[in-house]
Amino acid sequence: MKKLILLAVVMIMSISSYAQDKNAKASIEVDGVCLMCKERIEKASIKTKGVKSAVWNVKTHELSLIYDERKTDLNTIQEGIAAVGHDTKEIVATDEAYASVHPCCKYREEAVQDDHKN
């Protein structure tokens, strides 16, 4: 009887630990220059089904993600970001998507980058 109870406890613990491993953490580099870019990048990420958290750092350009691997992947998240006009290392936004960002967010232009350095 003790062995049966011990076996049941071990099985429950292994099932619950397996269920908790669904979330993945990742960081990707996303081009942008300002707080409007931050809002746009984070919103595009969160709209992707399965993304639980998205925080973009304006200075480092690093997007920190927590997402459910069963529902999405990094490529899908990056496609959503590119669709709103921001480049990642793997996926470049189309010219049409890039043209849709606010003029102060034109991160590909050196003059805009220089304006945001301060």
Phi, psi and omega in degrees: 000318179297322179295321180295317178294317179298318178298317179297317179297315179298318180295317179297318180295320181290324178293316181292325178289327177294319182293334182278350183272016183283334183271134177246152175245140178207159174229135176227155178270130180230130180284139178178173185225347189213183180290332175293321176298316179305311181298317181295316181294313181295319180295317179297322179293311182296329179292342178287124181302127179103345178278125183260330181210139177214119180228119181255132179264120183299319184285318185266345183066020181267127175258116179264126185238148165232124183214159179273113183296339180283340184253336183205176176218172183298324181297317179296319179297315180295325177297320177295322178292316178296327180295335178262007171105013182243137181274147167241176179295331185262329183231126180260135179295147176293160178299324179295316179294318179297322180296338182281346180284155180302147181305328179284352182257011182285075187296343179282344182267129183299322181299320179291319178300317180296322179297331185264004181287337183276000000 
